Amino acid sequence: ETGLIVSVNGGKMLNKRLADLGLTPGVRIKILRKTLFAGPVQVEVFGSRLVLGRGLASKIMVETE
């Protein structure tokens, strides 16, 4: 599943951390693996694979294509 990051709903430090990982609004992201209710989410951005905790991933708003 692919989409475009629309916004990041977090504080200043969270936004900086995600920006350092390349997760900013306007960036195309691919969801590689996620579980239904709990556990980490694996994504791909700019050819790199990242594993995000569920809480952190829930702060990223994505518009799917």
C-alpha angles and dihedrals in degrees: 000000000000133000148149123265106242101179145341115228104204145097128279095274094047092049090050092049092050092044089054087056091049095253104135134134113285095031120124113235132187121208107218103174138001136158124229102248113358143014136057128318120227115212138173122220126169089351094304124113118224132184114213128188115246093249093051093045091051090064092062114085112207129187107212123222 
